[in-house]
């Protein structure tokens, strides 16, 4: 996956949110598991924080779907994958996902993301 094309800190990121939010434009993969079948959809991450991501994906997600998101943070390798987010349905294929770090591997992904986001604060 490629790097971000835009990155800046949102002006409202610290007023009501737990973590600073950064505007990004990064490619993502959304993996949806339903009834013994997994489907992979390409999408775009539009906003990113330690706790979650706003995204656009050409998939009709339903409450109860098992969803995972895979992406490469801007200016880094390898991709972060394997999180099982809970999500909120927005208008027309826009979704908000909260990253749930349940096990040690997922917590390690959060630590990796935290490191990348800290570096974004110095360049935005």
N, CA, C and O atoms as a Tinker XYZ file with bonds, in Angstrom:
   496  protein
     1  N      0.843000   -1.161000    0.000000    73     2
     2  CA     0.000000    0.000000    0.000000    64     1     3
     3  C      0.894000    1.231000    0.000000    63     2     4     5
     4  O      2.015000    1.185000    0.506000    81     3
     5  N      0.408000    2.322000   -0.560000    73     3     6
     6  CA     1.242000    3.502000   -0.715000    64     5     7
     7  C      1.101000    4.467000    0.445000    63     6     8     9
     8  O      0.293000    4.271000    1.352000    81     7
     9  N      1.908000    5.510000    0.390000    73     7    10
    10  CA     1.902000    6.480000    1.477000    64     9    11
    11  C      0.789000    7.505000    1.309000    63    10    12    13
    12  O      0.125000    7.535000    0.273000    81    11
    13  N      0.585000    8.321000    2.293000    73    11    14
    14  CA    -0.482000    9.318000    2.282000    64    13    15
    15  C     -0.188000   10.406000    1.275000    63    14    16    17
    16  O      0.970000   10.720000    0.998000    81    15
    17  N     -1.248000   10.979000    0.728000    73    15    18
    18  CA    -1.084000   12.114000   -0.168000    64    17    19
    19  C     -1.301000   13.427000    0.555000    63    18    20    21
    20  O     -0.885000   14.477000    0.066000    81    19
    21  N     -1.944000   13.388000    1.706000    73    19    22
    22  CA    -2.144000   14.613000    2.496000    64    21    23
    23  C     -2.149000   14.237000    3.962000    63    22    24    25
    24  O     -2.602000   13.157000    4.343000    81    23
    25  N     -1.643000   15.136000    4.769000    73    23    26
    26  CA    -1.598000   14.872000    6.205000    64    25    27
    27  C     -1.614000   16.192000    6.938000    63    26    28    29
    28  O     -0.741000   17.034000    6.724000    81    27
    29  N     -2.586000   16.384000    7.793000    73    27    30
    30  CA    -2.620000   17.576000    8.634000    64    29    31
    31  C     -3.458000   17.287000    9.861000    63    30    32    33
    32  O     -4.272000   16.363000    9.861000    81    31
    33  N     -3.268000   18.055000   10.883000    73    31    34
    34  CA    -4.002000   17.864000   12.123000    64    33    35
    35  C     -5.320000   18.614000   12.033000    63    34    36    37
    36  O     -5.340000   19.776000   11.628000    81    35
    37  N     -6.411000   17.976000   12.402000    73    35    38
    38  CA    -7.713000   18.613000   12.390000    64    37    39
    39  C     -7.785000   19.659000   13.486000    63    38    40    41
    40  O     -7.240000   19.449000   14.570000    81    39
    41  N     -8.454000   20.802000   13.227000    73    39    42
    42  CA    -8.529000   21.826000   14.255000    64    41    43
    43  C     -9.322000   21.402000   15.481000    63    42    44    45
    44  O     -9.067000   21.906000   16.575000    81    43
    45  N    -10.282000   20.485000   15.331000    73    43    46
    46  CA   -11.112000   20.071000   16.459000    64    45    47
    47  C    -10.586000   18.824000   17.149000    63    46    48    49
    48  O    -11.291000   18.233000   17.966000    81    47
    49  N     -9.371000   18.414000   16.839000    73    47    50
    50  CA    -8.892000   17.114000   17.291000    64    49    51
    51  C     -8.737000   16.988000   18.797000    63    50    52    53
    52  O     -8.815000   15.876000   19.318000    81    51
    53  N     -8.524000   18.066000   19.508000    73    51    54
    54  CA    -8.320000   17.944000   20.943000    64    53    55
    55  C     -9.513000   18.424000   21.757000    63    54    56    57
    56  O     -9.513000   18.270000   22.978000    81    55
    57  N    -10.535000   19.003000   21.118000    73    55    58
    58  CA   -11.628000   19.588000   21.882000    64    57    59
    59  C    -12.531000   18.541000   22.521000    63    58    60    61
    60  O    -12.907000   18.708000   23.682000    81    59
    61  N    -12.898000   17.464000   21.817000    73    59    62
    62  CA   -13.809000   16.481000   22.390000    64    61    63
    63  C    -13.343000   15.046000   22.204000    63    62    64    65
    64  O    -14.011000   14.123000   22.669000    81    63
    65  N    -12.253000   14.843000   21.558000    73    63    66
    66  CA   -11.778000   13.491000   21.265000    64    65    67
    67  C    -10.716000   13.056000   22.267000    63    66    68    69
    68  O    -10.021000   13.883000   22.856000    81    67
    69  N    -10.604000   11.742000   22.449000    73    67    70
    70  CA    -9.597000   11.205000   23.357000    64    69    71
    71  C     -8.188000   11.324000   22.801000    63    70    72    73
    72  O     -7.231000   11.475000   23.560000    81    71
    73  N     -8.053000   11.259000   21.468000    73    71    74
    74  CA    -6.747000   11.324000   20.819000    64    73    75
    75  C     -6.786000   12.351000   19.699000    63    74    76    77
    76  O     -7.839000   12.598000   19.110000    81    75
    77  N     -5.628000   12.952000   19.405000    73    75    78
    78  CA    -5.573000   13.857000   18.246000    64    77    79
    79  C     -5.930000   13.099000   16.978000    63    78    80    81
    80  O     -5.574000   11.931000   16.824000    81    79
    81  N     -6.626000   13.756000   16.085000    73    79    82
    82  CA    -7.043000   13.151000   14.821000    64    81    83
    83  C     -6.292000   13.839000   13.693000    63    82    84    85
    84  O     -6.128000   15.059000   13.698000    81    83
    85  N     -5.838000   13.048000   12.727000    73    83    86
    86  CA    -5.079000   13.557000   11.598000    64    85    87
    87  C     -5.810000   13.244000   10.310000    63    86    88    89
    88  O     -6.282000   12.125000   10.108000    81    87
    89  N     -5.904000   14.242000    9.435000    73    87    90
    90  CA    -6.501000   14.017000    8.121000    64    89    91
    91  C     -5.475000   13.294000    7.262000    63    90    92    93
    92  O     -4.319000   13.710000    7.172000    81    91
    93  N     -5.906000   12.217000    6.639000    73    91    94
    94  CA    -5.033000   11.432000    5.771000    64    93    95
    95  C     -5.809000   11.054000    4.513000    63    94    96    97
    96  O     -7.028000   11.216000    4.444000    81    95
    97  N     -5.102000   10.564000    3.555000    73    95    98
    98  CA    -5.705000   10.015000    2.354000    64    97    99
    99  C     -4.885000    8.771000    2.011000    63    98   100   101
   100  O     -3.993000    8.816000    1.164000    81    99
   101  N     -5.202000    7.657000    2.683000    73    99   102
   102  CA    -4.398000    6.452000    2.539000    64   101   103
   103  C     -5.255000    5.291000    2.053000    63   102   104   105
   104  O     -6.422000    5.174000    2.425000    81   103
   105  N     -4.672000    4.436000    1.222000    73   103   106
   106  CA    -5.407000    3.247000    0.789000    64   105   107
   107  C     -5.533000    2.257000    1.938000    63   106   108   109
   108  O     -4.618000    2.100000    2.746000    81   107
   109  N     -6.670000    1.600000    1.996000    73   107   110
   110  CA    -6.924000    0.588000    3.030000    64   109   111
   111  C     -7.572000   -0.629000    2.388000    63   110   112   113
   112  O     -8.041000   -0.583000    1.251000    81   111
   113  N     -7.587000   -1.697000    3.134000    73   111   114
   114  CA    -8.356000   -2.889000    2.778000    64   113   115
   115  C     -9.315000   -3.160000    3.919000    63   114   116   117
   116  O     -8.942000   -3.101000    5.091000    81   115
   117  N    -10.533000   -3.451000    3.569000    73   115   118
   118  CA   -11.549000   -3.813000    4.553000    64   117   119
   119  C    -11.887000   -5.277000    4.307000    63   118   120   121
   120  O    -12.303000   -5.650000    3.210000    81   119
   121  N    -11.708000   -6.098000    5.327000    73   119   122
   122  CA   -11.994000   -7.529000    5.229000    64   121   123
   123  C    -13.274000   -7.788000    6.017000    63   122   124   125
   124  O    -13.339000   -7.536000    7.220000    81   123
   125  N    -14.280000   -8.288000    5.326000    73   123   126
   126  CA   -15.591000   -8.527000    5.933000    64   125   127
   127  C    -15.860000  -10.025000    5.925000    63   126   128   129
   128  O    -15.788000  -10.668000    4.878000    81   127
   129  N    -16.169000  -10.575000    7.089000    73   127   130
   130  CA   -16.503000  -11.998000    7.209000    64   129   131
   131  C    -17.981000  -12.134000    7.511000    63   130   132   133
   132  O    -18.496000  -11.566000    8.475000    81   131
   133  N    -18.655000  -12.906000    6.658000    73   131   134
   134  CA   -20.076000  -13.197000    6.843000    64   133   135
   135  C    -20.315000  -14.665000    6.500000    63   134   136   137
   136  O    -19.900000  -15.128000    5.438000    81   135
   137  N    -20.957000  -15.372000    7.359000    73   135   138
   138  CA   -21.415000  -16.741000    7.097000    64   137   139
   139  C    -20.381000  -17.584000    6.356000    63   138   140   141
   140  O    -20.636000  -18.076000    5.257000    81   139
   141  N    -19.208000  -17.744000    6.976000    73   139   142
   142  CA   -18.164000  -18.623000    6.437000    64   141   143
   143  C    -17.570000  -18.121000    5.124000    63   142   144   145
   144  O    -16.962000  -18.902000    4.391000    81   143
   145  N    -17.734000  -16.837000    4.811000    73   143   146
   146  CA   -17.174000  -16.272000    3.588000    64   145   147
   147  C    -16.533000  -14.934000    3.922000    63   146   148   149
   148  O    -17.135000  -14.104000    4.604000    81   147
   149  N    -15.316000  -14.726000    3.443000    73   147   150
   150  CA   -14.631000  -13.453000    3.641000    64   149   151
   151  C    -14.556000  -12.714000    2.310000    63   150   152   153
   152  O    -14.274000  -13.312000    1.271000    81   151
   153  N    -14.809000  -11.421000    2.353000    73   151   154
   154  CA   -14.697000  -10.560000    1.175000    64   153   155
   155  C    -13.733000   -9.437000    1.506000    63   154   156   157
   156  O    -13.704000   -8.944000    2.633000    81   155
   157  N    -12.938000   -9.032000    0.510000    73   155   158
   158  CA   -11.971000   -7.958000    0.692000    64   157   159
   159  C    -12.352000   -6.809000   -0.226000    63   158   160   161
   160  O    -12.580000   -6.996000   -1.421000    81   159
   161  N    -12.417000   -5.614000    0.355000    73   159   162
   162  CA   -12.778000   -4.414000   -0.385000    64   161   163
   163  C    -11.673000   -3.387000   -0.234000    63   162   164   165
   164  O    -11.088000   -3.249000    0.841000    81   163
   165  N    -11.386000   -2.666000   -1.310000    73   163   166
   166  CA   -10.458000   -1.550000   -1.224000    64   165   167
   167  C    -11.216000   -0.315000   -0.770000    63   166   168   169
   168  O    -12.411000   -0.177000   -1.032000    81   167
   169  N    -10.521000    0.575000   -0.092000    73   167   170
   170  CA   -11.141000    1.802000    0.378000    64   169   171
   171  C    -10.089000    2.859000    0.630000    63   170   172   173
   172  O     -8.927000    2.689000    0.263000    81   171
   173  N    -10.495000    3.956000    1.259000    73   171   174
   174  CA    -9.601000    5.054000    1.603000    64   173   175
   175  C     -9.810000    5.449000    3.043000    63   174   176   177
   176  O    -10.945000    5.638000    3.480000    81   175
   177  N     -8.725000    5.577000    3.787000    73   175   178
   178  CA    -8.780000    6.143000    5.120000    64   177   179
   179  C     -8.735000    7.654000    4.984000    63   178   180   181
   180  O     -7.875000    8.182000    4.279000    81   179
   181  N     -9.648000    8.363000    5.647000    73   179   182
   182  CA    -9.725000    9.813000    5.497000    64   181   183
   183  C     -9.328000   10.568000    6.763000    63   182   184   185
   184  O     -9.023000   11.759000    6.704000    81   183
   185  N     -9.329000    9.893000    7.893000    73   183   186
   186  CA    -8.968000   10.512000    9.162000    64   185   187
   187  C     -8.455000    9.396000   10.061000    63   186   188   189
   188  O     -8.999000    8.291000   10.057000    81   187
   189  N     -7.407000    9.683000   10.832000    73   187   190
   190  CA    -6.752000    8.631000   11.594000    64   189   191
   191  C     -6.337000    9.145000   12.965000    63   190   192   193
   192  O     -5.820000   10.254000   13.097000    81   191
   193  N     -6.570000    8.324000   13.983000    73   191   194
   194  CA    -6.086000    8.613000   15.334000    64   193   195
   195  C     -5.667000    7.304000   15.966000    63   194   196   197
   196  O     -5.841000    6.235000   15.381000    81   195
   197  N     -5.115000    7.393000   17.156000    73   195   198
   198  CA    -4.722000    6.192000   17.889000    64   197   199
   199  C     -5.919000    5.285000   18.149000    63   198   200   201
   200  O     -5.765000    4.067000   18.236000    81   199
   201  N     -7.086000    5.857000   18.271000    73   199   202
   202  CA    -8.265000    5.080000   18.633000    64   201   203
   203  C     -9.146000    4.647000   17.492000    63   202   204   205
   204  O    -10.069000    3.860000   17.701000    81   203
   205  N     -8.890000    5.144000   16.263000    73   203   206
   206  CA    -9.768000    4.739000   15.184000    64   205   207
   207  C     -9.500000    5.462000   13.881000    63   206   208   209
   208  O     -8.522000    6.195000   13.734000    81   207
   209  N    -10.411000    5.229000   12.933000    73   207   210
   210  CA   -10.250000    5.761000   11.593000    64   209   211
   211  C    -11.611000    6.043000   10.980000    63   210   212   213
   212  O    -12.566000    5.294000   11.183000    81   211
   213  N    -11.686000    7.134000   10.228000    73   211   214
   214  CA   -12.836000    7.370000    9.363000    64   213   215
   215  C    -12.423000    6.860000    7.988000    63   214   216   217
   216  O    -11.296000    7.089000    7.548000    81   215
   217  N    -13.334000    6.170000    7.313000    73   215   218
   218  CA   -12.970000    5.575000    6.043000    64   217   219
   219  C    -14.138000    5.540000    5.075000    63   218   220   221
   220  O    -15.305000    5.633000    5.456000    81   219
   221  N    -13.778000    5.403000    3.812000    73   219   222
   222  CA   -14.732000    5.185000    2.738000    64   221   223
   223  C    -14.394000    3.836000    2.139000    63   222   224   225
   224  O    -13.239000    3.585000    1.795000    81   223
   225  N    -15.385000    2.961000    2.007000    73   223   226
   226  CA   -15.157000    1.641000    1.407000    64   225   227
   227  C    -16.370000    1.259000    0.575000    63   226   228   229
   228  O    -17.508000    1.483000    0.988000    81   227
   229  N    -16.130000    0.691000   -0.580000    73   227   230
   230  CA   -17.209000    0.277000   -1.468000    64   229   231
   231  C    -17.845000   -1.026000   -1.019000    63   230   232   233
   232  O    -17.944000   -1.981000   -1.790000    81   231
   233  N    -18.270000   -1.055000    0.215000    73   231   234
   234  CA   -18.899000   -2.250000    0.787000    64   233   235
   235  C    -20.066000   -1.814000    1.645000    63   234   236   237
   236  O    -19.994000   -0.805000    2.347000    81   235
   237  N    -21.128000   -2.570000    1.586000    73   235   238
   238  CA   -22.266000   -2.283000    2.459000    64   237   239
   239  C    -22.095000   -3.089000    3.735000    63   238   240   241
   240  O    -22.431000   -4.272000    3.793000    81   239
   241  N    -21.568000   -2.430000    4.751000    73   239   242
   242  CA   -21.358000   -3.092000    6.030000    64   241   243
   243  C    -22.649000   -3.062000    6.826000    63   242   244   245
   244  O    -23.407000   -2.093000    6.784000    81   243
   245  N    -22.881000   -4.152000    7.555000    73   243   246
   246  CA   -24.068000   -4.249000    8.408000    64   245   247
   247  C    -23.614000   -4.475000    9.837000    63   246   248   249
   248  O    -22.573000   -5.082000   10.087000    81   247
   249  N    -24.405000   -3.981000   10.760000    73   247   250
   250  CA   -24.101000   -4.238000   12.159000    64   249   251
   251  C    -24.047000   -5.757000   12.354000    63   250   252   253
   252  O    -24.897000   -6.486000   11.843000    81   251
   253  N    -23.058000   -6.213000   13.084000    73   251   254
   254  CA   -22.886000   -7.636000   13.299000    64   253   255
   255  C    -21.853000   -8.262000   12.378000    63   254   256   257
   256  O    -21.397000   -9.376000   12.634000    81   255
   257  N    -21.469000   -7.556000   11.295000    73   255   258
   258  CA   -20.413000   -8.070000   10.424000    64   257   259
   259  C    -19.100000   -8.122000   11.199000    63   258   260   261
   260  O    -18.822000   -7.245000   12.017000    81   259
   261  N    -18.302000   -9.142000   10.943000    73   259   262
   262  CA   -16.946000   -9.209000   11.483000    64   261   263
   263  C    -16.063000   -8.450000   10.495000    63   262   264   265
   264  O    -15.929000   -8.855000    9.340000    81   263
   265  N    -15.463000   -7.353000   10.948000    73   263   266
   266  CA   -14.725000   -6.462000   10.063000    64   265   267
   267  C    -13.297000   -6.310000   10.567000    63   266   268   269
   268  O    -13.065000   -6.175000   11.769000    81   267
   269  N    -12.348000   -6.333000    9.647000    73   267   270
   270  CA   -10.955000   -6.020000    9.954000    64   269   271
   271  C    -10.481000   -4.992000    8.938000    63   270   272   273
   272  O    -10.950000   -4.969000    7.800000    81   271
   273  N     -9.550000   -4.145000    9.354000    73   271   274
   274  CA    -8.999000   -3.105000    8.492000    64   273   275
   275  C     -7.498000   -3.317000    8.394000    63   274   276   277
   276  O     -6.841000   -3.615000    9.391000    81   275
   277  N     -6.956000   -3.163000    7.196000    73   275   278
   278  CA    -5.512000   -3.264000    6.972000    64   277   279
   279  C     -5.062000   -2.010000    6.255000    63   278   280   281
   280  O     -5.674000   -1.593000    5.272000    81   279
   281  N     -3.979000   -1.402000    6.752000    73   279   282
   282  CA    -3.456000   -0.210000    6.094000    64   281   283
   283  C     -2.000000   -0.022000    6.467000    63   282   284   285
   284  O     -1.513000   -0.563000    7.460000    81   283
   285  N     -1.321000    0.757000    5.647000    73   283   286
   286  CA     0.049000    1.138000    5.935000    64   285   287
   287  C      0.034000    2.592000    6.344000    63   286   288   289
   288  O     -0.376000    3.439000    5.550000    81   287
   289  N      0.467000    2.918000    7.553000    73   287   290
   290  CA     0.513000    4.324000    7.949000    64   289   291
   291  C      1.397000    5.112000    6.984000    63   290   292   293
   292  O      2.361000    4.573000    6.440000    81   291
   293  N      1.072000    6.374000    6.774000    73   291   294
   294  CA     1.872000    7.184000    5.849000    64   293   295
   295  C      3.356000    7.137000    6.199000    63   294   296   297
   296  O      3.736000    7.190000    7.368000    81   295
   297  N      4.180000    7.038000    5.169000    73   295   298
   298  CA     5.634000    7.079000    5.288000    64   297   299
   299  C      6.203000    5.926000    6.112000    63   298   300   301
   300  O      7.210000    6.104000    6.797000    81   299
   301  N      5.575000    4.742000    6.060000    73   299   302
   302  CA     6.083000    3.635000    6.866000    64   301   303
   303  C      5.802000    2.289000    6.207000    63   302   304   305
   304  O      5.022000    2.182000    5.261000    81   303
   305  N      6.455000    1.284000    6.733000    73   303   306
   306  CA     6.238000   -0.111000    6.382000    64   305   307
   307  C      6.389000   -0.897000    7.667000    63   306   308   309
   308  O      7.037000   -0.368000    8.569000    81   307
   309  N      5.892000   -2.043000    7.847000    73   307   310
   310  CA     4.928000   -2.793000    7.049000    64   309   311
   311  C      3.495000   -2.360000    7.383000    63   310   312   313
   312  O      3.291000   -1.488000    8.227000    81   311
   313  N      2.503000   -2.971000    6.718000    73   311   314
   314  CA     1.113000   -2.601000    7.024000    64   313   315
   315  C      0.702000   -3.029000    8.432000    63   314   316   317
   316  O      1.215000   -4.002000    8.985000    81   315
   317  N     -0.226000   -2.282000    8.981000    73   315   318
   318  CA    -0.853000   -2.662000   10.245000    64   317   319
   319  C     -2.090000   -3.453000    9.868000    63   318   320   321
   320  O     -2.896000   -3.010000    9.050000    81   319
   321  N     -2.237000   -4.626000   10.467000    73   319   322
   322  CA    -3.374000   -5.466000   10.081000    64   321   323
   323  C     -3.857000   -6.291000   11.259000    63   322   324   325
   324  O     -3.181000   -6.413000   12.281000    81   323
   325  N     -5.033000   -6.848000   11.089000    73   323   326
   326  CA    -5.540000   -7.800000   12.058000    64   325   327
   327  C     -6.404000   -7.218000   13.147000    63   326   328   329
   328  O     -6.852000   -7.962000   14.020000    81   327
   329  N     -6.662000   -5.913000   13.141000    73   327   330
   330  CA    -7.538000   -5.368000   14.162000    64   329   331
   331  C     -8.971000   -5.706000   13.824000    63   330   332   333
   332  O     -9.343000   -5.803000   12.654000    81   331
   333  N     -9.752000   -5.882000   14.835000    73   331   334
   334  CA   -11.179000   -6.129000   14.643000    64   333   335
   335  C    -11.934000   -4.939000   15.221000    63   334   336   337
   336  O    -12.269000   -4.915000   16.405000    81   335
   337  N    -12.196000   -3.955000   14.371000    73   335   338
   338  CA   -12.829000   -2.752000   14.887000    64   337   339
   339  C    -14.324000   -2.905000   15.071000    63   338   340   341
   340  O    -14.957000   -3.745000   14.431000    81   339
   341  N    -14.884000   -2.089000   15.949000    73   339   342
   342  CA   -16.322000   -1.917000   15.919000    64   341   343
   343  C    -16.554000   -0.689000   15.070000    63   342   344   345
   344  O    -15.695000    0.191000   15.020000    81   343
   345  N    -17.672000   -0.603000   14.412000    73   343   346
   346  CA   -17.842000    0.481000   13.464000    64   345   347
   347  C    -19.200000    1.140000   13.587000    63   346   348   349
   348  O    -20.150000    0.577000   14.130000    81   347
   349  N    -19.257000    2.355000   13.061000    73   347   350
   350  CA   -20.504000    3.108000   12.971000    64   349   351
   351  C    -20.778000    3.358000   11.501000    63   350   352   353
   352  O    -19.868000    3.667000   10.732000    81   351
   353  N    -22.015000    3.224000   11.122000    73   351   354
   354  CA   -22.383000    3.402000    9.728000    64   353   355
   355  C    -22.684000    4.870000    9.477000    63   354   356   357
   356  O    -23.473000    5.483000   10.196000    81   355
   357  N    -22.053000    5.428000    8.455000    73   355   358
   358  CA   -22.282000    6.806000    8.061000    64   357   359
   359  C    -23.033000    6.841000    6.737000    63   358   360   361
   360  O    -23.554000    5.820000    6.289000    81   359
   361  N    -23.090000    8.002000    6.115000    73   359   362
   362  CA   -23.803000    8.125000    4.849000    64   361   363
   363  C    -23.008000    7.541000    3.681000    63   362   364   365
   364  O    -21.804000    7.777000    3.575000    81   363
   365  N    -23.654000    6.796000    2.821000    73   363   366
   366  CA   -23.113000    6.356000    1.531000    64   365   367
   367  C    -21.691000    5.818000    1.579000    63   366   368   369
   368  O    -20.773000    6.435000    1.038000    81   367
   369  N    -21.505000    4.683000    2.219000    73   367   370
   370  CA   -20.224000    3.973000    2.251000    64   369   371
   371  C    -19.156000    4.638000    3.107000    63   370   372   373
   372  O    -17.988000    4.262000    3.015000    81   371
   373  N    -19.509000    5.595000    3.922000    73   371   374
   374  CA   -18.569000    6.182000    4.876000    64   373   375
   375  C    -18.791000    5.516000    6.231000    63   374   376   377
   376  O    -19.926000    5.344000    6.675000    81   375
   377  N    -17.692000    5.145000    6.875000    73   375   378
   378  CA   -17.775000    4.437000    8.149000    64   377   379
   379  C    -16.767000    5.012000    9.126000    63   378   380   381
   380  O    -15.749000    5.579000    8.729000    81   379
   381  N    -17.058000    4.862000   10.381000    73   379   382
   382  CA   -16.100000    5.169000   11.431000    64   381   383
   383  C    -15.791000    3.888000   12.164000    63   382   384   385
   384  O    -16.706000    3.159000   12.547000    81   383
   385  N    -14.525000    3.599000   12.367000    73   383   386
   386  CA   -14.153000    2.381000   13.078000    64   385   387
   387  C    -13.342000    2.745000   14.317000    63   386   388   389
   388  O    -12.525000    3.666000   14.297000    81   387
   389  N    -13.581000    2.014000   15.374000    73   387   390
   390  CA   -12.786000    2.146000   16.595000    64   389   391
   391  C    -11.907000    0.918000   16.680000    63   390   392   393
   392  O    -12.397000   -0.208000   16.590000    81   391
   393  N    -10.608000    1.125000   16.854000    73   391   394
   394  CA    -9.684000    0.012000   16.948000    64   393   395
   395  C     -9.760000   -0.601000   18.333000    63   394   396   397
   396  O     -9.570000    0.089000   19.335000    81   395
   397  N    -10.036000   -1.883000   18.390000    73   395   398
   398  CA   -10.122000   -2.598000   19.659000    64   397   399
   399  C     -8.888000   -3.477000   19.809000    63   398   400   401
   400  O     -8.728000   -4.454000   19.078000    81   399
   401  N     -8.024000   -3.137000   20.743000    73   399   402
   402  CA    -6.799000   -3.903000   20.987000    64   401   403
   403  C     -7.078000   -4.892000   22.108000    63   402   404   405
   404  O     -7.002000   -4.548000   23.288000    81   403
   405  N     -7.400000   -6.115000   21.733000    73   403   406
   406  CA    -7.815000   -7.125000   22.699000    64   405   407
   407  C     -6.648000   -7.985000   23.164000    63   406   408   409
   408  O     -6.543000   -8.299000   24.349000    81   407
   409  N     -5.780000   -8.365000   22.251000    73   407   410
   410  CA    -4.670000   -9.246000   22.627000    64   409   411
   411  C     -3.328000   -8.531000   22.456000    63   410   412   413
   412  O     -3.289000   -7.373000   22.039000    81   411
   413  N     -2.242000   -9.214000   22.774000    73   411   414
   414  CA    -0.920000   -8.587000   22.741000    64   413   415
   415  C     -0.510000   -8.174000   21.325000    63   414   416   417
   416  O      0.129000   -7.135000   21.159000    81   415
   417  N     -0.856000   -8.949000   20.315000    73   415   418
   418  CA    -0.518000   -8.591000   18.936000    64   417   419
   419  C     -1.221000   -7.301000   18.527000    63   418   420   421
   420  O     -0.624000   -6.448000   17.869000    81   419
   421  N     -2.480000   -7.158000   18.912000    73   419   422
   422  CA    -3.223000   -5.942000   18.582000    64   421   423
   423  C     -2.695000   -4.753000   19.374000    63   422   424   425
   424  O     -2.640000   -3.640000   18.849000    81   423
   425  N     -2.307000   -4.968000   20.624000    73   423   426
   426  CA    -1.718000   -3.878000   21.412000    64   425   427
   427  C     -0.395000   -3.430000   20.794000    63   426   428   429
   428  O     -0.059000   -2.247000   20.828000    81   427
   429  N      0.349000   -4.376000   20.233000    73   427   430
   430  CA     1.593000   -4.028000   19.560000    64   429   431
   431  C      1.307000   -3.166000   18.328000    63   430   432   433
   432  O      2.060000   -2.237000   18.038000    81   431
   433  N      0.233000   -3.463000   17.607000    73   431   434
   434  CA    -0.165000   -2.639000   16.465000    64   433   435
   435  C     -0.519000   -1.226000   16.913000    63   434   436   437
   436  O     -0.168000   -0.253000   16.245000    81   435
   437  N     -1.212000   -1.112000   18.038000    73   435   438
   438  CA    -1.556000    0.210000   18.575000    64   437   439
   439  C     -0.283000    0.973000   18.937000    63   438   440   441
   440  O     -0.180000    2.168000   18.660000    81   439
   441  N      0.682000    0.298000   19.551000    73   439   442
   442  CA     1.952000    0.940000   19.899000    64   441   443
   443  C      2.673000    1.421000   18.639000    63   442   444   445
   444  O      3.236000    2.516000   18.618000    81   443
   445  N      2.651000    0.598000   17.594000    73   443   446
   446  CA     3.276000    0.970000   16.325000    64   445   447
   447  C      2.576000    2.193000   15.733000    63   446   448   449
   448  O      3.237000    3.122000   15.269000    81   447
   449  N      1.253000    2.197000   15.749000    73   447   450
   450  CA     0.500000    3.331000   15.227000    64   449   451
   451  C      0.779000    4.588000   16.052000    63   450   452   453
   452  O      0.950000    5.670000   15.490000    81   451
   453  N      0.827000    4.453000   17.375000    73   451   454
   454  CA     1.114000    5.598000   18.254000    64   453   455
   455  C      2.455000    6.231000   17.891000    63   454   456   457
   456  O      2.576000    7.455000   17.864000    81   455
   457  N      3.460000    5.401000   17.611000    73   455   458
   458  CA     4.772000    5.902000   17.235000    64   457   459
   459  C      4.689000    6.703000   15.926000    63   458   460   461
   460  O      5.288000    7.773000   15.819000    81   459
   461  N      3.965000    6.201000   14.953000    73   459   462
   462  CA     3.828000    6.898000   13.680000    64   461   463
   463  C      3.056000    8.210000   13.850000    63   462   464   465
   464  O      3.428000    9.230000   13.269000    81   463
   465  N      2.001000    8.183000   14.632000    73   463   466
   466  CA     1.219000    9.402000   14.816000    64   465   467
   467  C      2.012000   10.474000   15.551000    63   466   468   469
   468  O      1.848000   11.661000   15.268000    81   467
   469  N      2.866000   10.079000   16.486000    73   467   470
   470  CA     3.710000   11.051000   17.183000    64   469   471
   471  C      4.631000   11.765000   16.196000    63   470   472   473
   472  O      4.885000   12.962000   16.335000    81   471
   473  N      5.128000   11.037000   15.204000    73   471   474
   474  CA     5.992000   11.671000   14.213000    64   473   475
   475  C      5.182000   12.612000   13.318000    63   474   476   477
   476  O      5.727000   13.601000   12.829000    81   475
   477  N      3.903000   12.331000   13.093000    73   475   478
   478  CA     3.078000   13.221000   12.268000    64   477   479
   479  C      2.906000   14.574000   12.943000    63   478   480   481
   480  O      2.861000   15.604000   12.271000    81   479
   481  N      2.812000   14.575000   14.260000    73   479   482
   482  CA     2.604000   15.821000   15.000000    64   481   483
   483  C      3.772000   16.773000   14.784000    63   482   484   485
   484  O      3.593000   17.990000   14.837000    81   483
   485  N      4.963000   16.240000   14.543000    73   483   486
   486  CA     6.131000   17.108000   14.354000    64   485   487
   487  C      6.215000   17.658000   12.939000    63   486   488   489
   488  O      6.935000   18.628000   12.702000    81   487
   489  N      5.487000   17.052000   11.978000    73   487   490
   490  CA     5.562000   17.546000   10.591000    64   489   491
   491  C      4.298000   18.256000   10.165000    63   490   492   493
   492  O      4.272000   18.823000    9.072000    81   491
   493  N      3.254000   18.258000   10.964000    73   491   494
   494  CA     2.020000   18.914000   10.543000    64   493   495
   495  C      1.881000   20.291000   11.135000    63   494   496
   496  O      0.893000   20.978000   10.877000    81   495
